[in-house]
Each structure stands twice: as structure tokens, then as C-alpha cells.
Amino acid sequence: MEKIDVKTQIGFNDSEFVSYLKKHSLFVVKIRAWNESQVTINFNDVIRVVDNDVNGISGFFEIIGDSEVLQHALSRLYENVIPSNHPYKCYQFIDIDDNAALEIVCSSIEIFYS
């Protein structure tokens, strides 16, 4: 499984989750960055969220190719045949031990800074 770092204005090393909320197909994550600024990430058209006991985070990645979380989400959504041109991607926050802390399957993201 290959990961690429999601490019943001602020690095997530030594950051912590403030909150997250799922409302219909929108999942909103609020993070307090190392410099005390807040980053809000909107995950749109969410079809799966896996919370592995979220605490501190050290990175935010997009998973390239198939992952178990993505495949499970697509299998539930499409049931029989998964189209090759589906819009979904898997994003992953990792903790300080490089373990998956929070994984989200969605069609797009928006990042806001304050």
C-alpha cells in the first residue's frame, strides 16, 4: 500500500484532533496544529469512516491504490461490480507510532485554515 502526503499549509506533526462530526455524507475533522492554529478538513460524499482510537496525529495521507478500508466501502456501496472509474479515495491520519488513527473514504476533500 502506497501513501502520499496530503499537501497542506501546516504540517500535522505534533497535532491533535479537536473534534470530528459526521452529518449525512459530510465528515468534518477539526485539528489543532503544532502552532496552535486550527485546520478544518471537510470530507465530502463519505462512504466509510474507521476510528482506531484517535489521539495525537503526526501525518495525513492519501492511500494510493486499493486498501482494505477502501475495498470494504466500495463492496458495500456497489454490491456486485465495482466500477473502475469510481470517484472514491481513502485518506488516513496516522498517530505518532505510524499507525492508522482515522481512515475516511470519500470522493473529495476541502481544507480550511484559521
C-alpha positions as CSV (number, residue, x, y, z in Angstrom):
1,M,0.0,0.0,0.0
2,E,1.5,3.3,-1.1
3,K,0.8,6.6,0.7
4,I,1.3,10.1,-0.4
5,D,1.4,13.1,1.9
6,V,-1.6,15.4,1.5
7,K,-0.1,18.8,0.9
8,T,-1.3,21.4,3.4
9,Q,-0.1,24.8,4.6
10,I,0.7,23.4,8.1
11,G,2.4,20.1,8.9
12,F,0.4,17.7,11.2
13,N,3.4,16.5,13.3
14,D,2.6,17.1,17.0
15,S,-1.0,18.0,16.2
16,E,-4.2,16.8,17.9
17,F,-7.8,16.3,17.0
18,V,-10.2,18.8,18.4
19,S,-13.4,17.2,17.1
20,Y,-14.9,15.3,14.3
21,L,-18.6,15.1,13.2
22,K,-20.4,13.2,10.6
23,K,-23.6,14.7,9.2
24,H,-25.2,12.8,6.3
25,S,-22.4,12.3,3.8
26,L,-20.2,15.1,5.2
27,F,-17.4,14.3,7.7
28,V,-15.8,17.3,9.3
29,V,-12.4,17.0,11.2
30,K,-11.0,19.9,13.2
31,I,-7.3,19.7,14.2
32,R,-5.2,21.9,16.4
33,A,-1.8,22.2,14.7
34,W,1.6,22.3,16.5
35,N,1.5,26.1,16.2
36,E,-2.0,26.4,17.8
37,S,-3.7,27.2,14.5
38,Q,-6.8,25.3,13.6
39,V,-7.2,23.2,10.4
40,T,-10.7,22.1,9.3
41,I,-11.0,19.3,6.7
42,N,-14.3,18.6,5.1
43,F,-14.6,15.1,3.6
44,N,-17.4,15.1,1.0
45,D,-19.6,12.2,0.0
46,V,-18.2,9.9,2.7
47,I,-19.0,6.2,2.5
48,R,-16.8,4.9,5.3
49,V,-15.1,6.1,8.5
50,V,-12.8,3.9,10.6
51,D,-11.8,5.3,14.0
52,N,-8.9,3.4,15.5
53,D,-8.8,5.2,18.8
54,V,-7.9,8.7,17.7
55,N,-5.4,10.6,19.9
56,G,-2.5,12.7,18.7
57,I,-1.6,12.7,15.0
58,S,1.7,13.0,13.1
59,G,0.6,12.9,9.4
60,F,-2.2,13.0,6.9
61,F,-2.0,10.8,3.8
62,E,-3.9,9.7,0.7
63,I,-3.7,6.0,0.1
64,I,-2.8,5.1,-3.5
65,G,-4.4,2.0,-5.0
66,D,-6.5,-0.4,-3.1
67,S,-6.7,-0.6,0.7
68,E,-8.8,-2.9,2.8
69,V,-10.8,0.1,4.1
70,L,-11.5,1.3,0.5
71,Q,-12.4,-2.1,-0.8
72,H,-14.8,-2.8,2.0
73,A,-16.5,0.6,1.5
74,L,-16.8,0.0,-2.3
75,S,-18.1,-3.5,-1.9
76,R,-20.9,-2.3,0.4
77,L,-21.7,0.6,-1.9
78,Y,-21.7,-1.2,-5.3
79,E,-22.5,-4.7,-4.1
80,N,-21.7,-6.7,-7.2
81,V,-19.4,-4.9,-9.7
82,I,-17.1,-2.0,-8.6
83,P,-16.7,0.4,-11.5
84,S,-13.0,1.2,-12.3
85,N,-13.8,4.9,-12.6
86,H,-15.4,5.4,-9.1
87,P,-14.6,8.8,-7.5
88,Y,-13.6,7.5,-4.1
89,K,-10.3,7.8,-2.3
90,C,-9.1,6.7,1.1
91,Y,-7.5,9.2,3.4
92,Q,-5.6,8.3,6.6
93,F,-4.4,10.2,9.7
94,I,-1.5,8.4,11.4
95,D,-0.5,8.6,15.0
96,I,3.0,9.1,16.4
97,D,3.7,5.4,16.1
98,D,2.9,5.5,12.4
99,N,-0.4,3.5,12.9
100,A,-3.7,4.4,11.2
101,A,-5.6,6.6,13.7
102,L,-8.5,7.6,11.5
103,E,-9.4,6.5,7.9
104,I,-12.0,8.1,5.7
105,V,-13.3,7.0,2.3
106,C,-14.8,9.9,0.3
107,S,-15.0,11.5,-3.1
108,S,-13.3,14.8,-2.3
109,I,-11.8,17.0,0.5
110,E,-11.7,20.7,1.3
111,I,-9.1,22.2,3.7
112,F,-9.6,25.4,5.7
113,Y,-7.2,27.3,7.9
114,S,-7.9,29.7,10.8
